[in-house]
């Protein structure tokens, strides 16, 4: 499964291991991810693609605010997506 903009991913390594994030940007083997709480959309975390596990969920909406990101990840973790 490929990781694209809007994908929900799980971190496989690092201090944020096993947490879910939304991919905001992908470039040169890195993804810029945010969860809207610890990692805001204004300052996304740069993470190597090999350290991310893709889920089968891609969000159709543009994730431009932290509130939208938090709501989407909450719905994802509750299984309503």
DSSP file (Angstrom, degrees, kcal/mol; ACC not computed):
  #  RESIDUE AA STRUCTURE BP1 BP2  ACC     N-H-->O    O-->H-N    N-H-->O    O-->H-N    TCO  KAPPA ALPHA  PHI   PSI    X-CA   Y-CA   Z-CA
    1    1 A X              0   0    0      0, 0.0     2,-0.2     0, 0.0    53,-0.2   0.000 360.0 360.0 360.0 134.1    0.0    0.0    0.0
    2    2 A X        -     0   0    0      1,-0.0     2,-0.6    52,-0.0     0, 0.0  -0.594 360.0-127.2 -91.6 152.1    1.4    3.4   -0.9
    3    3 A X        +     0   0    0     -2,-0.2     2,-0.2    51,-0.1     6,-0.0  -0.876  39.3 163.0-100.5 120.8    1.4    6.4    1.3
    4    4 A X    >   -     0   0    0     -2,-0.6     3,-2.0     1,-0.1    19,-0.2  -0.732  48.6 -62.8-127.9 175.8   -0.1    9.5   -0.3
    5    5 A X  T 3  S+     0   0    0      1,-0.3    19,-0.2    -2,-0.2     3,-0.1  -0.423 123.5  23.3 -62.5 131.6   -1.4   12.8    0.9
    6    6 A X  T 3  S+     0   0    0     17,-2.7    53,-2.8     1,-0.3    -1,-0.3   0.332  89.3 138.7  93.0  -6.6   -4.4   12.3    3.2
    7    7 A X  E <   -A   58   0A   0     -3,-2.0    16,-2.3    51,-0.2     2,-0.6  -0.424  52.7-131.0 -70.8 144.5   -3.5    8.7    4.2
    8    8 A X  E     - B   0  22A   0     49,-2.3    47,-1.7    14,-0.2    49,-0.4  -0.874  36.4-179.2 -92.8 126.5   -3.9    7.7    7.8
    9    9 A X  E     -AB  54  21A   0     12,-2.5    12,-2.5    -2,-0.6     2,-0.4  -0.857  25.0-136.4-127.3 159.7   -0.7    6.0    8.9
   10   10 A X  E     -AB  53  20A   0     43,-2.6    43,-3.2    -2,-0.3     2,-0.3  -0.963  26.4-122.0-115.5 133.4    0.7    4.4   12.0
   11   11 A X  E     -A   52   0A   0      8,-2.3     7,-3.3    -2,-0.4    41,-0.2  -0.588  22.8-173.1 -75.1 130.4    4.2    5.1   13.3
   12   12 A X        +     0   0    0     39,-3.1     2,-0.3    -2,-0.3    40,-0.2   0.590  66.4  27.6 -97.3 -14.2    6.3    2.0   13.5
   13   13 A X  S    S+     0   0    0     38,-0.8     3,-0.3     3,-0.1    -1,-0.1  -0.964  89.6  39.1-147.0 159.0    9.4    3.5   15.2
   14   14 A X  S >  S-     0   0    0     -2,-0.3     3,-1.5     1,-0.2    -3,-0.0  -0.342 100.5 -49.3  96.4-177.1   10.4    6.4   17.4
   15   15 A X  T 3  S+     0   0    0      1,-0.3    -1,-0.2    -2,-0.1     0, 0.0   0.677 135.1  56.8 -70.4 -16.0    8.8    8.0   20.4
   16   16 A X  T >  S+     0   0    0     -3,-0.3     3,-1.6     3,-0.1    -5,-0.4   0.082  78.9 153.8 -99.9  23.1    5.5    8.2   18.6
   17   17 A X  T <   +     0   0    0     -3,-1.5    -5,-0.2     1,-0.2     3,-0.1  -0.212  65.0  12.5 -55.4 138.0    5.4    4.5   17.9
   18   18 A X  T 3  S+     0   0    0     -7,-3.3     2,-0.3     1,-0.3    -1,-0.2   0.575  97.3 123.8  69.5  14.1    1.9    3.0   17.5
   19   19 A X    <   -     0   0    0     -3,-1.6    -8,-2.3    -8,-0.2     2,-0.3  -0.760  59.7-122.1-100.4 152.8    0.2    6.4   17.2
   20   20 A X  E     +B   10   0A   0     -2,-0.3     2,-0.3   -10,-0.2   -10,-0.2  -0.735  32.7 173.2 -98.3 143.7   -1.9    7.4   14.2
   21   21 A X  E     -B    9   0A   0    -12,-2.5   -12,-2.5    -2,-0.3     2,-0.4  -0.903  29.3-121.8-140.1 164.6   -1.2   10.4   12.0
   22   22 A X  E     -BC   8  34A   0     12,-2.6    12,-1.8    -2,-0.3     2,-0.5  -0.938  29.1-124.4-109.7 135.9   -2.5   12.0    8.8
   23   23 A X  E     + C   0  33A   0    -16,-2.3   -17,-2.7    -2,-0.4    10,-0.2  -0.696  29.7 175.1 -82.3 122.8    0.0   12.6    5.9
   24   24 A X  E     +     0   0A   0      8,-3.2     2,-0.3    -2,-0.5    -1,-0.2   0.744  67.0   2.0 -96.2 -29.7    0.1   16.2    4.9
   25   25 A X  E     - C   0  32A   0      7,-1.1     7,-3.1   -21,-0.1     2,-0.4  -0.985  56.9-156.6-158.1 147.1    2.9   16.1    2.4
   26   26 A X  E     + C   0  31A   0     -2,-0.3     2,-0.3     5,-0.2     5,-0.2  -0.998  25.8 150.1-131.0 128.8    5.2   13.5    0.8
   27   27 A X  E >   - C   0  30A   0      3,-2.5     3,-1.3    -2,-0.4    -2,-0.0  -0.917  60.3  -8.1-161.0 135.0    8.6   14.2   -0.8
   28   28 A X  T 3  S-     0   0    0     -2,-0.3     3,-0.1     1,-0.3    -1,-0.0   0.845 127.0 -45.7  53.3  46.4   12.0   12.5   -1.3
   29   29 A X  T 3  S+     0   0    0      1,-0.2    20,-2.0    19,-0.1     2,-0.3   0.573 119.7 101.3  79.4   8.2   11.3    9.4    0.8
   30   30 A X  E <   -CD  27  48A   0     -3,-1.3    -3,-2.5    18,-0.2     2,-0.4  -0.924  55.0-153.7-124.4 150.2    9.8   11.4    3.7
   31   31 A X  E     -CD  26  47A   0     16,-3.1    16,-2.8    -2,-0.3     2,-0.7  -0.962  12.9-141.0-118.9 141.7    6.3   12.1    4.9
   32   32 A X  E     -CD  25  46A   0     -7,-3.1    -8,-3.2    -2,-0.4    -7,-1.1  -0.918  32.5-174.9-101.9 116.0    5.2   15.1    6.8
   33   33 A X  E     -CD  23  45A   0     12,-2.7    12,-2.7    -2,-0.7     2,-0.3  -0.792  14.4-179.3-119.8 153.5    2.7   13.9    9.4
   34   34 A X  E     -C   22   0A   0    -12,-1.8   -12,-2.6    -2,-0.3     6,-0.2  -0.989  20.6-168.5-147.0 151.6    0.4   15.5   12.0
   35   35 A X        -     0   0    0      4,-1.7     5,-0.2    -2,-0.3    38,-0.1   0.388  45.3-121.1-118.2  -2.3   -2.1   14.4   14.6
   36   36 A X  S    S+     0   0    0      3,-2.3     4,-0.2     1,-0.1    34,-0.1   0.371  98.9  56.1  81.8  -6.4   -3.6   17.8   15.4
   37   37 A X  S    S+     0   0    0      2,-0.4     3,-0.2     3,-0.1    -1,-0.1   0.659 121.3   9.9-119.5 -74.0   -2.6   17.5   19.1
   38   38 A X  S    S+     0   0    0      1,-0.3     2,-0.7     2,-0.0    -4,-0.0   0.892 136.8  41.2 -77.4 -40.6    1.1   16.9   19.7
   39   39 A X  S    S-     0   0    0     27,-0.0    -3,-2.3     6,-0.0    -4,-1.7  -0.923  85.6-155.4-111.0 108.6    2.0   17.5   16.1
   40   40 A X    >   -     0   0    0     -2,-0.7     3,-0.6     3,-0.3    -3,-0.1  -0.342  26.3-116.2 -81.0 161.2    0.2   20.4   14.7
   41   41 A X  G >  S+     0   0    0      1,-0.2     3,-0.5     2,-0.1    -1,-0.1   0.778 115.4  59.5 -66.6 -26.8   -0.5   21.0   11.0
   42   42 A X  G 3  S+     0   0    0      1,-0.3    -1,-0.2     0, 0.0     2,-0.1   0.766 119.2  26.6 -73.5 -25.2    1.6   24.2   11.2
   43   43 A X  G <  S-     0   0    0     -3,-0.6    -3,-0.3   -10,-0.0    -1,-0.3  -0.579  84.4-175.1-136.8  71.5    4.7   22.2   12.3
   44   44 A X    <   -     0   0    0     -3,-0.5     2,-0.4    -2,-0.1   -10,-0.2  -0.266  29.2-107.7 -70.5 157.0    4.3   18.6   11.0
   45   45 A X  E     -D   33   0A   0    -12,-2.7   -12,-2.7    -6,-0.1     2,-0.6  -0.674  23.4-135.7 -84.6 135.0    6.8   15.9   11.8
   46   46 A X  E     +D   32   0A   0     -2,-0.4     2,-0.4   -14,-0.2   -14,-0.2  -0.827  34.7 171.8 -90.6 118.9    9.2   14.7    9.1
   47   47 A X  E     -D   31   0A   0    -16,-2.8   -16,-3.1    -2,-0.6     5,-0.1  -0.985  35.3-110.0-135.0 139.6    9.3   11.0    9.1
   48   48 A X  E >   -D   30   0A   0     -2,-0.4     3,-1.4   -18,-0.2   -18,-0.2  -0.372  27.0-125.6 -65.8 144.8   10.9    8.4    6.8
   49   49 A X  G >  S+     0   0    0    -20,-2.0     3,-1.6     1,-0.3    -1,-0.1   0.803 108.0  62.8 -63.0 -30.0    8.4    6.3    4.8
   50   50 A X  G 3  S+     0   0    0    -21,-0.3    -1,-0.3     1,-0.3   -20,-0.1   0.680  98.3  57.5 -70.8 -14.9    9.9    3.1    6.1
   51   51 A X  G <  S+     0   0    0     -3,-1.4   -39,-3.1   -39,-0.1   -38,-0.8   0.280  97.4  78.4 -95.7   9.8    9.0    4.0    9.6
   52   52 A X  E <   -A   11   0A   0     -3,-1.6     2,-0.5   -41,-0.2   -41,-0.2  -0.949  65.3-150.3-122.0 140.4    5.3    4.4    8.7
   53   53 A X  E     -A   10   0A   0    -43,-3.2   -43,-2.6    -2,-0.4     2,-0.2  -0.940  21.8-134.8-107.4 123.4    2.7    1.6    8.3
   54   54 A X  E     -A    9   0A   0     -2,-0.5     2,-0.2   -53,-0.2   -45,-0.2  -0.507  14.5-154.6 -76.4 142.4   -0.1    2.5    5.8
   55   55 A X  E     -     0   0A   0    -47,-1.7   -47,-0.1     2,-0.3    -1,-0.0  -0.546  31.7-107.0-101.1 177.1   -3.7    1.8    6.7
   56   56 A X  E    S+     0   0A   0     -2,-0.2     2,-0.5   -49,-0.1   -47,-0.1   0.165  89.6  99.8 -91.0  19.5   -6.4    1.2    4.2
   57   57 A X  E     +     0   0A   0    -49,-0.4   -49,-2.3     2,-0.0     2,-0.4  -0.919  43.8 177.4-114.3 128.3   -7.9    4.6    4.9
   58   58 A X  E     -A    7   0A   0     -2,-0.5     2,-0.4   -51,-0.2   -51,-0.2  -0.998  27.7-131.2-124.3 129.1   -7.4    7.8    2.9
   59   59 A X        -     0   0    0    -53,-2.8     4,-0.1    -2,-0.4    -2,-0.0  -0.657   8.9-158.4 -83.8 128.9   -9.3   10.9    4.0
   60   60 A X        +     0   0    0     -2,-0.4    -1,-0.1     2,-0.1     3,-0.0   0.830  68.8  82.4 -75.1 -33.3  -11.1   12.7    1.2
   61   61 A X  S    S-     0   0    0      1,-0.1     2,-0.5   -55,-0.1    -2,-0.1  -0.229  90.3-106.0 -68.1 156.3  -11.2   16.0    2.9
   62   62 A X        -     0   0    0      1,-0.1     2,-1.2     2,-0.0     3,-0.2  -0.761  27.1-145.0 -80.8 130.9   -8.4   18.5    3.0
   63   63 A X        +     0   0    0     -2,-0.5   -57,-0.1     1,-0.2    -1,-0.1  -0.670  47.9 138.6 -98.6  78.4   -6.8   18.4    6.4
   64   64 A X        +     0   0    0     -2,-1.2     2,-0.3   -22,-0.0    -1,-0.2   0.597  57.2  53.4-101.7 -12.7   -5.9   22.0    6.8
   65   65 A X  S  > S-     0   0    0     -3,-0.2     4,-1.8     1,-0.1     5,-0.1  -0.902  76.8-127.0-122.7 154.2   -6.9   22.6   10.4
   66   66 A X  H  > S+     0   0    0     -2,-0.3     4,-2.7     1,-0.2     5,-0.2   0.851 110.0  58.4 -64.2 -33.9   -5.9   20.8   13.6
   67   67 A X  H  > S+     0   0    0      1,-0.2     4,-2.3     2,-0.2    -1,-0.2   0.918 106.3  47.3 -62.7 -44.2   -9.6   20.4   14.5
   68   68 A X  H  > S+     0   0    0      2,-0.2     4,-2.3     1,-0.2    -1,-0.2   0.892 112.6  50.1 -64.5 -39.7  -10.3   18.5   11.3
   69   69 A X  H  X S+     0   0    0     -4,-1.8     4,-2.4     2,-0.2     5,-0.2   0.941 111.5  47.5 -64.5 -47.7   -7.3   16.3   11.8
   70   70 A X  H  X S+     0   0    0     -4,-2.7     4,-2.3     1,-0.2    -2,-0.2   0.915 113.3  48.3 -60.1 -44.0   -8.2   15.4   15.4
   71   71 A X  H  X S+     0   0    0     -4,-2.3     4,-2.5     2,-0.2    -1,-0.2   0.911 111.7  49.1 -64.5 -43.0  -11.8   14.7   14.4
   72   72 A X  H  X S+     0   0    0     -4,-2.3     4,-2.1     1,-0.2    -1,-0.2   0.907 113.7  45.6 -64.0 -42.3  -10.8   12.4   11.5
   73   73 A X  H  X S+     0   0    0     -4,-2.4     4,-2.4     2,-0.2    -1,-0.2   0.854 111.8  52.4 -70.9 -33.5   -8.3   10.5   13.6
   74   74 A X  H  X S+     0   0    0     -4,-2.3     4,-1.8    -5,-0.2    -2,-0.2   0.938 111.4  46.3 -64.9 -46.2  -10.9   10.2   16.4
   75   75 A X  H  X>S+     0   0    0     -4,-2.5     5,-2.2     1,-0.2     6,-0.8   0.876 112.4  52.1 -63.0 -37.7  -13.5    8.8   14.0
   76   76 A X  H ><5S+     0   0    0     -4,-2.1     3,-0.7     1,-0.2    -2,-0.2   0.927 110.5  46.2 -63.6 -45.9  -10.8    6.4   12.6
   77   77 A X  H 3<5S+     0   0    0     -4,-2.4    -1,-0.2     1,-0.2    -2,-0.2   0.788 111.6  52.0 -71.5 -26.7   -9.9    5.0   16.0
   78   78 A X  H 3<5S-     0   0    0     -4,-1.8    -1,-0.2    -5,-0.2    -2,-0.2   0.583 113.8-118.9 -82.6 -10.4  -13.5    4.6   16.9
   79   79 A X  T <<5S+     0   0    0     -3,-0.7    -3,-0.2    -4,-0.7    -2,-0.1   0.661  79.9 120.3  84.7  17.1  -14.1    2.7   13.7
   80   80 A X      <       0   0    0     -5,-2.2    -4,-0.2     1,-0.2    -5,-0.1   0.517 360.0 360.0 -92.0  -3.7  -16.7    5.0   12.2
   81   81 A X              0   0    0     -6,-0.8    -1,-0.2    -5,-0.1    -5,-0.1   0.446 360.0 360.0 -88.2 360.0  -14.7    5.8    9.1
